[in-house]
Amino acid sequence: MRLTQNVGGIDKIARIVGGLALVGAAVYLGMWWLAAAGALLALTGLVGRCGLYYLLGINTCRTQPKP
């Protein structure tokens, strides 16, 4: 299964900023599971692909990349 890019624009920025904020809060509070959730959120923003979006048929990219 090859996921196409389905996270774009403001969604990417929100995921990266939110993920880094969660990681920072997790380091401060000492909650490893919160750091894992934040890292996953930031990673999906950096990569531009989200498995949950794929399953739900959501796409926030304006244009599709060429295959």
Backbone hydrogen bonds in HBPLUS format (Angstrom, degrees):
<---DONOR---> <-ACCEPTOR-->    atom                        ^
c    i                          cat <-CA-CA->   ^        H-A-AA   ^      H-
h    n   atom  resd res      DA  || num        DHA   H-A  angle D-A-AA Bond
n    s   type  num  typ     dist DA aas  dist angle  dist       angle   num
A0006-ASN N   A0048-GLY O   3.05 MM  42  6.28 133.8  2.27 148.9 162.5     1
A0060-THR N   A0006-ASN O   3.11 MM  54  5.81 170.8  2.12 134.0 132.9     2
A0007-VAL N   A0048-GLY O   3.12 MM  41  4.72 144.2  2.26 134.9 128.1     3
A0011-ASP N   A0008-GLY O   3.20 MM   3  5.63 132.4  2.44 144.7 137.0     4
A0012-LYS N   A0009-GLY O   3.12 MM   3  5.53 126.5  2.42 105.6 117.3     5
A0013-ILE N   A0009-GLY O   3.36 MM   4  6.79 161.3  2.40 149.3 153.5     6
A0014-ALA N   A0010-ILE O   2.87 MM   4  6.06 165.4  1.89 155.7 159.8     7
A0015-ARG N   A0011-ASP O   3.00 MM   4  6.13 154.3  2.07 144.1 150.8     8
A0016-ILE N   A0012-LYS O   2.97 MM   4  6.22 162.7  2.00 154.7 159.0     9
A0017-VAL N   A0013-ILE O   2.96 MM   4  6.08 175.4  1.96 157.3 158.9    10
A0018-GLY N   A0014-ALA O   2.88 MM   4  5.77 158.7  1.93 141.1 148.3    11
A0019-GLY N   A0015-ARG O   2.83 MM   4  5.75 154.4  1.89 139.6 147.5    12
A0020-LEU N   A0016-ILE O   2.98 MM   4  6.14 161.9  2.01 149.3 153.8    13
A0021-ALA N   A0017-VAL O   2.98 MM   4  6.14 150.9  2.06 144.2 152.6    14
A0022-LEU N   A0018-GLY O   2.94 MM   4  6.20 153.2  2.02 146.2 153.1    15
A0023-VAL N   A0019-GLY O   2.97 MM   4  6.24 155.7  2.03 146.9 153.7    16
A0024-GLY N   A0020-LEU O   2.94 MM   4  6.12 159.5  1.98 145.2 150.9    17
A0025-ALA N   A0021-ALA O   2.91 MM   4  6.14 158.3  1.96 147.3 153.2    18
A0026-ALA N   A0022-LEU O   2.83 MM   4  5.97 152.0  1.90 144.9 153.2    19
A0027-VAL N   A0023-VAL O   2.95 MM   4  6.21 152.5  2.03 149.1 155.6    20
A0028-TYR N   A0024-GLY O   3.10 MM   4  6.30 160.0  2.14 145.6 150.9    21
A0029-LEU N   A0025-ALA O   2.82 MM   4  5.98 156.9  1.87 149.7 156.2    22
A0030-GLY N   A0026-ALA O   2.67 MM   4  5.41 129.0  1.93 138.3 150.1    23
A0031-MET N   A0026-ALA O   3.08 MM   5  4.88 144.9  2.21 128.0 136.5    24
A0035-ALA N   A0031-MET O   3.32 MM   4  6.67 150.2  2.41 144.2 152.3    25
A0036-ALA N   A0032-TRP O   2.98 MM   4  6.30 150.7  2.07 147.4 155.6    26
A0037-ALA N   A0033-TRP O   3.06 MM   4  6.27 155.6  2.12 140.0 146.0    27
A0038-GLY N   A0034-LEU O   2.96 MM   4  6.13 157.4  2.01 144.0 150.5    28
A0039-ALA N   A0035-ALA O   2.87 MM   4  6.01 155.9  1.93 146.9 153.5    29
A0040-LEU N   A0036-ALA O   3.01 MM   4  6.18 158.5  2.06 146.1 151.6    30
A0041-LEU N   A0037-ALA O   3.01 MM   4  6.19 157.6  2.07 145.2 151.4    31
A0042-ALA N   A0038-GLY O   2.92 MM   4  6.12 162.5  1.96 149.8 154.3    32
A0043-LEU N   A0039-ALA O   2.88 MM   4  5.99 154.0  1.95 145.1 152.8    33
A0044-THR N   A0040-LEU O   3.03 MM   4  6.25 158.3  2.08 149.2 153.6    34
A0045-GLY N   A0041-LEU O   3.22 MM   4  6.45 145.1  2.34 139.2 148.6    35
A0046-LEU N   A0042-ALA O   2.94 MM   4  6.23 153.4  2.01 149.3 156.5    36
A0047-VAL N   A0043-LEU O   2.91 MM   4  6.02 164.8  1.94 154.9 158.7    37
A0048-GLY N   A0044-THR O   2.92 MM   4  5.61 146.0  2.04 130.3 140.0    38
A0054-TYR N   A0050-CYS O   3.09 MM   4  6.36 151.4  2.17 143.5 151.7    39
A0055-LEU N   A0051-GLY O   3.01 MM   4  6.34 156.3  2.07 148.2 153.5    40
A0056-LEU N   A0052-LEU O   2.98 MM   4  6.19 150.8  2.07 148.3 156.3    41
A0057-GLY N   A0053-TYR O   2.84 MM   4  5.81 116.6  2.24 140.9 156.0    42
A0058-ILE N   A0053-TYR O   2.91 MM   5  4.84 152.3  1.98 141.4 144.0    43
A0057-GLY N   A0054-TYR O   3.32 MM   3  5.14 147.9  2.43  94.4 103.6    44
